[in-house]
Amino acid sequence: ADLLIIQTSTKNENVGKMLQIVREQIAGMTEKSVLDQGLELAKSYMVGSLPLSLTSTKQIANMMMSIQELGLPTNYLDMRKDAISAVTKEDILRVSKSLLKPEALTTILVGKPEGVEPTMRIEILPNVE
């Protein structure tokens, strides 16, 4: 991915620990497979949440229009469900290894974080009044 945003919020005194946890989680996602139960819960959520989000004729029409505008096949929603259901732990680990690069993280902190040594400090934002 060109851009992956991880957003958190914590007290200034906990920033160092929070960053450590984020880095450990990202590294872990590239080193070991997800648990069976977690994978099944995620797939169930992804498959089940879409129909539940279509609560009006306007939302359904917008979904169908998006499918048409993107040039997707008329059976896209069925294909999506089948594709999600087919995802394996090995697929997730393979994709995680290819997309997540813990050594290449760029971290932007706002506030007065404690326990972190800045590599670059910006006091005034350009073009901002």
C-alpha positions in Angstrom: 0.0 0.0 0.0 1.2 3.5 -0.7 -0.4 4.8 2.5 -1.5 3.1 5.6 -2.7 5.3 8.4 -2.7 4.1 12.0 -4.3 6.7 14.3 -4.2 6.6 18.1 -4.7 8.8 21.0 -3.1 8.7 24.4 -1.7 10.9 27.2 1.7 12.5 26.5 3.4 10.3 29.1 2.2 7.1 27.3 3.3 8.0 23.8 6.6 6.0 24.0 4.8 2.9 25.1 2.0 3.3 22.6 4.5 3.6 19.7 6.2 0.4 21.0 2.9 -1.4 21.0 2.1 -0.3 17.4 5.5 -1.4 16.1 5.2 -4.7 17.9 1.7 -5.3 16.5 2.8 -4.5 12.9 5.9 -6.7 13.2 3.8 -9.5 14.6 1.4 -9.3 11.7 4.3 -10.0 9.4 5.7 -12.9 11.4 2.8 -15.1 12.5 -0.6 -16.1 11.3 -3.8 -14.8 12.6 -5.9 -17.1 14.9 -8.6 -19.2 13.3 -11.3 -17.6 15.5 -10.1 -14.1 14.7 -10.1 -14.8 10.9 -13.6 -16.3 11.0 -15.0 -13.4 13.1 -13.4 -10.9 10.7 -14.8 -12.7 7.6 -18.3 -12.9 9.2 -18.2 -9.2 10.0 -17.1 -8.2 6.5 -19.7 -10.4 4.8 -22.6 -9.5 7.2 -22.0 -5.8 7.7 -22.5 -4.8 4.1 -26.2 -5.9 3.9 -26.9 -4.4 7.3 -25.5 -1.0 6.1 -28.0 -0.9 3.2 -31.0 0.3 5.2 -32.8 2.5 2.6 -33.6 2.3 -1.0 -31.3 5.3 -1.5 -28.3 3.4 -0.1 -29.1 0.3 -2.2 -29.4 2.5 -5.3 -26.1 4.2 -4.5 -24.4 0.8 -4.1 -25.8 -0.4 -7.4 -24.8 2.8 -9.1 -21.2 2.5 -7.7 -21.0 -1.1 -9.0 -22.1 0.1 -12.4 -19.8 3.1 -12.5 -16.8 1.0 -11.5 -17.6 -1.5 -14.3 -18.0 -4.3 -11.9 -20.1 -7.3 -12.9 -23.7 -7.5 -11.9 -23.0 -10.4 -9.5 -20.2 -8.4 -7.8 -21.8 -8.7 -4.3 -21.9 -12.5 -4.6 -18.3 -12.5 -5.8 -17.3 -10.3 -2.9 -18.9 -12.6 -0.4 -17.2 -15.7 -2.0 -13.8 -13.9 -2.2 -14.0 -12.9 1.5 -15.1 -16.4 2.6 -12.1 -17.9 0.7 -9.4 -15.9 2.5 -7.0 -18.1 4.4 -4.6 -17.4 7.3 -1.8 -18.0 4.7 -3.3 -15.3 2.5 -3.3 -12.8 5.3 0.3 -13.5 6.3 1.5 -13.3 2.7 -0.2 -10.0 2.1 0.9 -8.6 5.5 4.5 -9.5 4.7 4.3 -7.7 1.3 2.5 -4.6 2.5 3.6 -4.0 6.1 7.2 -2.8 6.5 7.8 -2.0 10.2 11.3 -0.6 9.4 9.8 2.0 7.0 7.3 3.6 9.3 6.9 7.3 9.4 5.5 8.6 12.6 3.8 12.0 13.1 3.2 13.1 16.6 1.2 16.1 17.7 1.4 17.6 21.2 4.2 17.2 23.7 4.9 13.5 23.7 7.2 12.1 26.4 9.6 9.2 26.0 10.2 9.8 22.3 13.3 11.3 20.6 12.3 13.4 17.6 14.2 12.9 14.4 12.7 16.1 13.0 10.8 18.8 14.8 8.5 21.2 13.0 7.5 24.2 15.2 5.6 26.2 12.5 3.6 24.7 9.8 4.2 26.2 6.3 1.2 27.9 4.7 -0.8 27.7 7.8 -2.0 30.8 9.7 
